[in-house]
Structures are given as C-alpha cells and as structure tokens.
C-alpha cells in the first residue's frame, strides 16, 4: 500500500525539485492548488487558515493511491455547517490534478441551487488553459476520442455533475467501454450522505451509477465523501465500496465569512429562540429587520447586504411568514425615521457608534427604507435583481423555505 513517503517522493520527482531532500516538500509549490486557493479571499497566502487547510490536505494525501497505481480508496471528510467543506474539496481537487490525476468528477448536489453554486465556483477557481471544465449542460458535447486527444496534449478535466440519475447516466455513457480505463479519477461527492448511499430504495439507482463509475470503468480511483451529517456513512457495511478507508475532520477556518460564532461556538449570544406565539414571532422579526437596517447603515450602504428569513417549506406557512415580514417592513417605512431611531435606540446603540448614528444613520435611514424590497421565493427560484435599483446596492429581504438548502454557502453572512 502506498504511503506518504512514496507520495512525497512522487510529487518531488514529478515537479523536478532540484533538492530531493524529502524535508523540502512544500504544498506551496503546486500551481493548481495555490491558484484555486487564491480565489478564496479568506485564504491569503501565509495565513493561518491557508496553512491549516494545506496541512489537512497533506494528511489526507497519505491515504490516496498514486496515479496509475491500479488501486482504489474511499475517504470520508467531515466538517461542521459552513466550515469550509467546499473550499476544502476545491483545493483537494486541485492538488489531485497537480499530482497527476486525469479526471475529477464533482457531484455538485441533488438540486439546481447547490449545483449552480458548485459550477460557478469550479469555473471561477479552475482557470487554466490546460484544464477543461465540463458541466451537466455540455457533457454531451464530448466523447472518448476528443478526451484522449486532449489528454495526450497534457490537458486535465474537471466535471461538475448533478447527483441525479439522468445526469449520471450521461456521464457514464461518455466513458463506458472507452480505452481510458488506465486513467486516474477522483469522485468528489458533495453532501455525500444525501442520495449517494444505498440505504434507501430511492437512492439505489444513483448508487449503482456511482458504483459503476468507481469500480468498473477506471483502474485507479478515489471516492471522497464530504458531509456535515455522516450518520448514514458510519453504518456502511465494511465490505461495501463506500466504506471509508480513512476519515478526516475539516476544522473551521477562523477567517471564513460564515458566521462562525453562530454555527460553531456553544452558547452563542447571537442565537435567540423565539416562542411560537405569533405576537412574539412578530417582535422577533421586527428586531431582526431593525438589526439589518443598523448593519446596512453602519456599512454606509457601500455593499449589497441582503437578509434571509428562512421559513417553513409548506407554502401556506411561507405565505403567512411573508405577509408578516411584508407588514412589518411596511410599518417601519411608515414610521418617521427619528421616531424609529428613538424607539429602537438600544439596537442602534449596539450596532452603531455614536458618531455613525449622528452622521450616517439619520442621513441614510430614509433612503434605505425607500429601497428595501421583500421577496417570496418558492423552492429553488432564482433571485432577480430589480432593474430600478441598478445604481444602488441590493437591499432585499428574501422569505423562502429552501433558501438555506444543504451545502449552499453564503458570503458574507452578517451574524
């Protein structure tokens, strides 16, 4: 079985390091990895977050097969909500390309919201003239002959595909029966406990396609499952191909703009539980909207700052929450802004410095109130920019039951 020593020597040899001292190994030397990491603003070079991420990746590399080694491994990566799992698998995919893997298949979720997010990130991160990115939309435009031609010219491939039967079937058709069996692949499964496991009847077709891609088409393969809820993964039978050979934890990056205090710190003062009584819920939403106004004003409305009200998925409940939010906003708009400040002074004082309150808050509040819009989004509807405010930051409040879908990230989150 390959170990980290042989992997290290392989990488050093591949990149013609003049000093073959194994202690000279440094992940900072690998172009795809660092180019991808550079696209994440919270991972500046030499930062603690970047160093910790690279250390985790280096540890994980110890458990993967070398390219073209005719070996296969399954890995499980566990990270808390909004801890940077997408960042991790983007960077991990990049170093796999650096060390010689030919194909990276990113299973970008089971819905269009998560798939769109992953496709956009892949396209933004993997920018190189020798790297070809294919997605669910254009996968039918490629075939094994074209792929082999590009591979011989030194190109690598990243595929971002929806975890759905038709999409996976189209992917399988591209490679099944081809002469590419000696190539090395990595399957990156975002939200790997969702739809991928064979523990439910509805998942068995998807699992069958993943099994075929991993076991029956290529000689060298790794399967890496990323999840925050690995309970199903822990019960995979030991003789199953998805049973993890290695499990690693992804530690949250302190520089990640994802509301770490809300998601990862116990007894957070920023988490408040409202009673289910409608009157109390109304007060809670009123307070949240006022905090939103304070944050916008403190930022001198220089950026787009939007608010999400995550309601129930049932349409009737969502309609009721939307009406409640809309009425609250309408009431706020009708309130004279000086009276509004006075009535909510404790919030203004908490979120705004005294000079900002005097100089900016009073000046901005009237303009802010005139521009706030409330939208209701069912399912996976896309947010639409209001053309009336193209020259003004978006000040929108979205009410939607699926806005906080699994795996969807928000940058930044103001908590």
C-alpha positions in Angstrom: 0.0 0.0 0.0 1.3 3.5 -0.9 2.3 5.7 2.0 3.1 9.4 2.4 6.8 8.9 1.9 6.3 7.5 -1.6 3.6 10.1 -2.4 6.0 12.8 -1.3 8.8 11.4 -3.5 6.5 11.0 -6.4 5.5 14.7 -6.2 9.0 15.9 -5.8 10.1 13.9 -8.7 7.2 15.0 -10.9 8.0 18.6 -10.4 11.8 18.2 -10.9 12.7 19.6 -7.5 16.4 20.2 -7.6 16.8 19.4 -4.0 15.5 15.9 -3.4 15.6 16.2 0.3 12.2 14.9 1.4 12.1 17.6 4.1 12.0 20.2 1.4 8.4 19.2 0.4 6.0 22.2 0.4 2.4 22.3 -0.8 3.0 26.0 -1.7 4.9 24.7 -4.8 1.9 23.3 -6.6 0.3 25.6 -9.1 -3.3 24.3 -9.4 -3.7 24.1 -5.6 -2.4 27.6 -5.0 -4.3 29.1 -7.9 -7.5 27.7 -6.6 -6.8 28.7 -3.0 -6.1 32.3 -4.3 -9.7 32.6 -5.5 -10.9 32.4 -1.9 -10.4 35.8 -0.4 -10.3 34.5 3.2 -7.2 32.3 2.4 -4.5 34.8 1.8 -1.0 33.3 1.4 0.9 32.6 4.6 -2.4 33.0 6.6 -3.1 30.5 9.4 -6.3 29.4 7.7 -4.4 28.5 4.5 -1.6 26.7 6.4 -4.1 24.7 8.4 -6.1 23.8 5.2 -2.9 22.7 3.5 -1.8 20.6 6.5 -5.2 18.8 6.4 -4.9 18.2 2.7 -1.3 16.9 3.1 -2.5 14.5 5.8 -5.4 13.3 3.6 -3.0 12.7 0.6 -1.3 10.0 2.7 -4.3 7.8 2.2 -4.9 8.1 -1.6 -3.4 5.8 -4.3 -0.8 7.2 -6.6 -2.0 8.0 -10.1 -2.0 5.0 -12.4 -1.3 2.6 -9.5 -4.3 0.4 -10.2 -5.6 1.0 -6.6 -8.8 2.4 -5.2 -9.7 4.1 -1.9 -12.7 5.6 -0.3 -12.4 8.6 2.0 -14.9 10.4 4.3 -14.4 14.2 5.1 -16.5 15.6 7.9 -17.0 19.3 8.6 -19.5 21.4 10.5 -22.0 23.5 8.8 -20.4 26.5 7.0 -16.9 25.2 8.0 -15.3 25.4 4.5 -16.0 22.0 3.1 -16.5 23.4 -0.4 -13.2 25.3 -0.1 -11.5 22.0 1.0 -12.8 19.9 -1.8 -12.0 22.6 -4.4 -8.4 22.8 -3.1 -8.1 19.0 -2.7 -9.4 18.5 -6.3 -6.7 21.0 -7.5 -3.8 19.1 -5.9 -5.1 15.8 -7.3 -4.7 17.4 -10.7 -1.3 18.7 -9.7 0.0 15.2 -8.8 -1.3 13.6 -11.9 -5.0 12.6 -11.7 -6.6 12.9 -15.1 -10.3 13.4 -14.1 -12.1 15.0 -11.2 -15.8 14.3 -11.0 -17.5 16.7 -8.7 -21.0 15.6 -7.7 -22.5 19.0 -7.2 -25.6 18.2 -5.2 -29.1 17.0 -5.9 -30.7 20.3 -6.6 -30.1 23.2 -9.0 -29.2 25.7 -6.3 -26.3 23.7 -4.9 -25.3 22.5 -8.4 -25.2 26.1 -9.7 -23.1 27.2 -6.7 -20.6 24.4 -7.3 -20.5 25.0 -11.1 -19.8 28.7 -10.6 -17.1 28.0 -8.1 -15.4 25.4 -10.3 -15.5 27.8 -13.3 -14.1 30.6 -11.1 -11.4 28.6 -9.4 -10.2 26.3 -12.2 -9.0 28.7 -14.7 -6.1 27.3 -16.8 -5.5 26.9 -20.5 -4.6 23.2 -19.8 -7.7 22.5 -17.8 -11.1 21.7 -19.3 -14.3 22.1 -17.3 -17.4 20.3 -18.2 -20.8 20.5 -16.6 -24.2 18.9 -16.7 -25.2 21.2 -19.5 -22.3 20.5 -22.0 -21.3 16.9 -21.2 -23.0 15.6 -24.3 -20.6 17.6 -26.4 -17.6 15.4 -25.6 -16.6 11.9 -26.4 -13.7 9.5 -25.6 -11.8 10.3 -28.8 -11.7 14.0 -28.1 -10.8 13.4 -24.4 -7.9 11.1 -25.4 -6.7 13.7 -27.8 -6.6 16.4 -25.1 -5.0 14.1 -22.5 -2.1 13.4 -24.9 -1.6 17.2 -25.2 -1.3 17.4 -21.4 -4.9 18.6 -20.6 -6.8 17.6 -17.4 -10.6 17.5 -16.9 -13.0 18.6 -14.2 -16.6 17.5 -14.5 -19.3 19.1 -12.3 -22.4 17.0 -12.5 -25.8 16.9 -10.7 -26.3 13.8 -8.4 -29.3 12.6 -10.4 -30.0 9.5 -12.5 -30.2 11.1 -15.9 -27.1 13.3 -15.4 -25.0 10.4 -14.0 -26.2 8.2 -16.9 -25.0 10.7 -19.4 -21.6 10.8 -17.6 -21.3 7.0 -17.6 -22.1 6.9 -21.4 -19.1 9.1 -22.1 -16.6 6.8 -20.6 -18.1 3.3 -20.6 -16.4 1.0 -23.0 -13.7 3.5 -23.8 -9.9 3.0 -23.8 -9.5 5.4 -20.9 -9.6 2.7 -18.2 -5.9 3.2 -17.3 -6.5 6.9 -16.4 -6.9 8.0 -12.8 -10.1 9.6 -11.4 -11.3 11.3 -8.3 -15.0 11.4 -7.4 -15.8 14.3 -5.1 -19.2 13.8 -3.5 -20.6 17.0 -2.0 -23.2 16.2 0.7 -22.1 12.6 0.4 -24.7 11.2 2.8 -27.5 12.6 0.6 -28.8 10.3 -2.3 -25.4 8.6 -2.7 -25.8 5.7 -0.2 -27.8 2.6 -1.0 -29.6 2.7 2.4 -32.9 3.9 0.7 -34.8 2.5 -2.2 -34.9 5.9 -3.9 -31.1 6.1 -3.8 -30.2 2.7 -5.3 -30.1 3.8 -8.9 -27.8 6.8 -8.1 -25.6 4.4 -6.0 -25.5 2.0 -8.9 -24.1 4.6 -11.3 -21.6 5.7 -8.7 -20.5 2.1 -8.1 -20.0 1.7 -11.9 -18.0 4.8 -12.2 -15.8 3.9 -9.3 -15.4 0.2 -9.8 -16.0 -0.8 -13.4 -14.6 1.9 -15.7 -11.2 3.0 -14.3 -8.4 1.1 -12.7 -7.3 3.9 -10.4 -10.0 5.8 -8.4 -10.7 7.5 -5.2 -14.1 8.4 -3.8 -14.2 11.3 -1.3 -17.5 12.0 0.5 -17.9 15.4 2.2 -20.7 15.9 4.7 -21.7 17.6 8.0 -24.0 14.7 8.9 -22.1 11.4 8.5 -24.5 9.2 10.4 -25.5 7.2 7.4 -21.9 6.8 6.3 -21.0 5.3 9.7 -23.3 2.4 9.0 -22.0 1.4 5.6 -21.1 -2.3 5.7 -17.4 -2.9 5.8 -17.4 -4.9 2.5 -19.2 -2.0 0.7 -17.0 0.1 -1.7 -18.1 3.3 0.0 -16.9 2.1 3.4 -14.2 4.7 4.2 -10.6 3.7 4.3 -9.8 7.0 6.0 -11.9 9.6 7.9 -10.7 13.1 8.4 -12.1 16.2 10.1 -12.2 19.6 8.4 -11.7 22.3 11.0 -13.5 25.6 10.5 -11.4 28.5 9.1 -11.5 31.5 11.5 -11.2 33.8 8.5 -14.2 32.3 6.8 -17.1 34.8 6.5 -19.8 32.3 7.5 -21.0 33.4 10.9 -18.7 31.1 12.9 -20.0 32.4 16.2 -23.4 31.3 15.2 -22.6 27.9 13.8 -19.6 26.7 15.7 -19.4 28.3 19.2 -21.5 26.9 22.0 -23.9 29.2 23.9 -23.6 31.8 21.2 -25.2 35.1 22.2 -26.3 35.6 18.7 -28.7 32.7 18.7 -32.1 33.6 20.1 -35.1 31.3 20.4 -38.4 32.9 19.9 -41.7 31.5 21.3 -44.1 30.0 18.7 -46.7 32.6 19.6 -47.4 34.8 16.6 -47.0 38.0 18.6 -43.6 37.0 19.9 -42.6 35.9 16.4 -43.6 39.3 15.1 -41.4 41.0 17.7 -38.5 38.8 16.8 -38.8 39.6 13.1 -39.2 43.3 13.9 -36.0 43.2 15.9 -34.1 41.3 13.2 -35.2 43.8 10.5 -34.0 46.7 12.7 -30.7 45.0 13.2 -30.5 44.6 9.4 -31.1 48.3 9.0 -28.4 49.1 11.6 -25.8 46.9 9.8 -26.6 48.5 6.4 -26.3 52.0 7.9 -23.0 51.1 9.6 -21.6 49.9 6.3 -22.7 53.2 4.8 -24.6 51.2 2.2 -21.4 50.6 0.2 -22.2 46.9 -0.4 -25.0 44.6 -1.2 -26.4 43.4 2.1 -29.4 41.1 1.9 -31.4 39.4 4.5 -32.9 35.9 4.6 -35.9 34.8 6.5 -35.8 31.0 6.4 -39.5 29.9 6.7 -41.1 26.5 6.6 -41.3 24.6 3.3 -45.1 24.4 3.4 -46.5 27.0 1.1 -49.2 28.1 3.5 -46.7 28.7 6.3 -44.4 30.5 3.9 -47.2 32.8 2.7 -48.0 33.6 6.4 -44.4 34.5 7.2 -44.0 36.5 4.0 -47.2 38.6 4.9 -45.9 39.1 8.4 -42.4 40.3 7.2 -44.0 42.5 4.5 -46.4 44.1 7.0 -43.5 44.8 9.4 -41.4 46.4 6.7 -44.4 48.5 5.6 -45.0 49.6 9.2 -41.3 50.6 9.6 -41.4 52.5 6.3 -44.4 54.5 7.5 -42.8 55.4 10.9 -41.0 58.8 10.9 -37.3 57.9 10.9 -36.4 59.9 14.0 -39.2 58.2 15.9 -37.9 54.9 14.5 -34.4 55.6 15.9 -35.7 56.6 19.3 -38.0 53.5 19.6 -35.1 51.2 18.7 -32.3 53.1 20.3 -30.9 50.1 22.2 -30.4 48.3 18.9 -28.9 51.3 17.2 -26.5 51.8 20.1 -25.4 48.2 20.0 -24.7 48.2 16.3 -23.6 51.8 15.5 -21.1 54.0 17.1 -22.3 57.4 18.3 -20.8 59.4 15.5 -22.1 57.0 12.9 -25.5 57.3 14.5 -25.5 61.1 14.1 -23.7 61.5 10.8 -24.8 58.5 8.8 -27.7 56.7 10.3 -30.1 59.6 10.2 -29.0 60.5 6.7 -29.2 57.0 5.3 -32.3 55.6 7.0 -34.9 57.4 4.9 -33.1 56.3 1.7 -32.7 52.8 3.0 -36.3 52.4 3.8 -37.4 53.6 0.4 -35.2 50.9 -1.3 -35.9 47.8 0.8 -37.8 45.1 -1.1 -39.4 41.9 0.3 -39.4 38.9 -2.0 -41.0 35.5 -1.6 -39.1 32.6 -3.2 -40.6 29.1 -3.6 -38.4 26.1 -3.9 -35.2 26.9 -5.9 -36.4 30.1 -7.6 -33.5 32.4 -8.6 -33.2 35.8 -7.0 -33.8 38.6 -9.6 -32.2 42.0 -9.4 -34.6 44.9 -9.5 -33.6 46.9 -12.6 -34.9 50.0 -10.9 -32.0 50.0 -8.5 -29.1 49.0 -10.7 -27.1 52.0 -9.4 -28.0 51.2 -5.8 -27.0 48.3 -3.6 -29.4 45.5 -3.3 -31.4 45.9 0.0 -33.6 42.9 -0.3 -35.3 40.6 2.3 -36.0 37.1 1.0 -38.5 34.8 2.5 -38.1 31.2 1.3 -38.4 27.7 2.7 -35.5 26.3 0.7 -33.1 29.3 0.9 -30.8 27.5 3.3 -30.6 24.3 1.3 -28.0 21.7 2.2 -24.5 22.7 1.1 -25.4 26.2 0.0 -22.9 28.8 1.3 -23.3 32.5 1.8 -20.5 35.1 1.6 -20.6 37.0 3.7 -23.0 36.2 6.5 -23.6 39.0 8.9 -24.5 37.4 12.2 
